[in-house]
Amino acid sequence: MESRKKYRTAIFYKDYFEEFFIKQNEKIRAKIIWTLELIEELERVPESYLKHITSTEGLYEIRIKLGNNIFRIFCFFDQGKLIILANGFHKKTQKTPKKEIDKALKIMEEYKNEK
């Protein structure tokens, strides 16, 4: 089996991401896994999959779309190559809810404090 080059690695931090992930149906979980693999393997990830959250320092959102369903998973980088997955949510409005961004920022802060 051919081993694909990875430019970065996604890891879970505590159970924040996992709590979101296990609530999703099989199709959505498969799409999330596919998207995470894409982000790990592409040298330059298109903004349609990974985008910096404006007015934050180092917070990104992984963007997943399946049919009319839109999901976001917040993440941040550690040492440039490690993607730390924070919280995820089902996006139902045009704007990302501030409480979700705040939660992700808290998780990022917690991670950095524990290092």
N, C-alpha and C positions, 0 to 999 in steps of 0.2 A: 504494500500500500504506500502510495506517495505521501510523504510528509510535507504539508504546506507550511510555508514560512509564516511566522507570526510576528507582527510588528508591535503588538501589545497583548496583554492578557487581562481578561475581565475576572474579577473575583468578587465574591459576596462579602459584605461586612456585616457581621452579626446576622440577624434574621430579618432585617428590614426588607430587603428585596425578595427574599424567599416567601415571606408572608403574602406579598402581592402575587408572586409567580404561581403559587399553588392554588390560588383562587381562580385562575384563568382556565378556560377550556383548552382542550388538546391542540386545536388549530392555532390558538393565540400563543400557547407555550412554544409550539414548533416555530412560529414566526419570530418570537423573541429569541430563541436559540439561534435561528438562521441569521438574524440581525447581529447578535453578539459575535458570531463567528466571522461575519463580514467585517465588522469593526476590528476584530483581532488581526485579520489577514490582509486588509487593504492598507497600502502604505499611506495613501491620502483618502480619508473617508469623506464622502460627500456630505454636505450640510443637511441633506434630506434624511440622513441617518444619525448624525451626531452634530449637535449645535451648541455653541457656548450660550449660556443664559446671560443676556445683557444685564448690566449693572451688578454682576456678582464677580467675585474673584475666584476663578477656577471651577465654577460649577457648570456642568454640561447636561444636556438631555439627550438620551437615546430615543429616537423617534420611530415608532412602529405603527404601521397602518395595515389593517386587515378589513377589507370591505369598507363599510362606513365607520368602523371602529378605529379610534385613534388612542394610542397608549404612549405614555412617556415614562422613561426610567431615568432618574437623575443619577449622575455619576461624577466622579472627579478623578484626577490623575495623581499617582504617587510615583515619584522618580521618572515621570514621563512615559513609562511603558506599562505601568500597572493601572488598570481601570478599576476603581472601587465603585461597586454598584450600591446605591443608596435606595431610596424609596421609589416605587412606581405607582402609577395611577391611570385610570381610564379617563381620557380627556373628553369632556362633554361640551366645553365652551371654547370660544375662539381664543380667549386669553388663558394662560396657565394660572391656576389659582395661587394666590400669594401664600396661602397656608401650606401648599405642597412645596413651594420653593423654600419657605422658612424651615420646614421639616428637613429638607435636604441639606440646607446650610447647617442646621443643628447636628445632623449626622456627620457631616464633613468636619465640623469643629470637634466633635466627640472623637472621631478617628484620629485627628491630628494630635489631640491631647493624650491619647492612649499610646501613641508611638514612642 
